[in-house]
Amino acid sequence: MPKMKTKKSAAKRFRVRGSGSVKRGQAFKRHILTKKTTKNKRQLRGTEGVHSTNMASVKAMLPYA
């Protein structure tokens, strides 16, 4: 069997933690920031874990992670 290829776009967006969970960046903080509240922008900082309902698709994109 040939090796499975990693989706390179997914490899740049996700990182696997030591526990096996996957972390991702927050969305909705790139542009049109003037109409968003300061509280909203502050809460969009940092990273989040990938939700359990999306883990199957992330694992399919990152077969060796």
FENGI-V565816 format. One record per residue. N is the residue number from 1. RES is the residue in one small letter. PHI is phi in degrees with one decimal (999 if undefined). PSI is psi in radians with two decimals (999 if undefined). OMEGA is omega in degrees with one decimal (* if undefined). Layout:
BEGIN
n: [N	N]
res: [RES	RES]
phi: [PHI	PHI]
psi: [PSI	PSI]
omega: [OMEGA	OMEGA]
END
This chain:
BEGIN
n: [1	2	3	4	5	6	7	8	9	10	11	12	13	14	15	16	17	18	19	20	21	22	23	24	25	26	27	28	29	30	31	32	33	34	35	36	37	38	39	40	41	42	43	44	45	46	47	48	49	50	51	52	53	54	55	56	57	58	59	60	61	62	63	64	65]
res: [m	p	k	m	k	t	k	k	s	a	a	k	r	f	r	v	r	g	s	g	s	v	k	r	g	q	a	f	k	r	h	i	l	t	k	k	t	t	k	n	k	r	q	l	r	g	t	e	g	v	h	s	t	n	m	a	s	v	k	a	m	l	p	y	a]
phi: [999	-73.9	-69.2	-84.5	-90.2	-83.1	-70.4	-66.6	-65.8	-70.9	-64.2	-82.0	-99.6	-121.6	-131.3	-92.8	-81.1	-62.2	-77.9	100.7	-75.1	-116.1	-105.4	-140.6	-79.6	-82.4	-91.5	70.6	-131.1	-97.2	-153.7	54.1	-88.1	-69.0	-88.2	-92.0	-72.8	-61.3	-62.4	-63.1	-65.9	-65.7	-75.5	-89.1	-71.7	79.2	-121.2	-130.4	-87.2	-72.3	-67.6	-62.2	-71.3	-103.3	-64.6	-63.5	-71.5	-68.9	-64.8	-68.4	-77.2	-119.2	-67.7	-106.6	-84.8]
psi: [2.41	2.84	2.62	2.48	2.48	2.39	1.98	-0.55	-0.64	-0.61	-0.50	-0.32	-0.44	2.58	2.42	2.25	2.96	-0.53	-0.15	-0.22	2.85	2.32	2.67	2.79	2.81	2.49	3.02	0.50	0.50	-0.74	3.05	0.89	-0.20	-0.57	-0.07	2.50	2.77	-0.69	-0.74	-0.80	-0.63	-0.68	-0.21	0.02	2.79	-2.83	2.85	2.88	2.64	2.36	2.64	-0.50	-0.32	-0.04	-0.60	-0.72	-0.60	-0.72	-0.57	-0.60	-0.47	1.36	-0.43	0.21	999]
omega: [175.3	177.3	174.8	-179.9	173.4	172.9	-172.3	177.6	178.1	180.0	178.9	-175.3	-173.7	173.1	-179.5	179.2	-179.9	179.8	-178.6	176.5	-175.7	177.5	-177.0	174.6	179.2	176.9	173.3	176.9	-177.3	-174.5	-174.6	-177.1	-175.1	-178.5	178.7	-177.2	177.5	178.5	-179.9	-179.2	178.8	-179.0	177.3	178.3	171.6	-175.6	178.6	172.4	176.0	-177.7	-175.8	179.2	-179.9	-174.7	-178.2	-179.5	178.3	178.9	177.6	179.6	-179.8	-171.8	-176.7	-178.9	*]
END
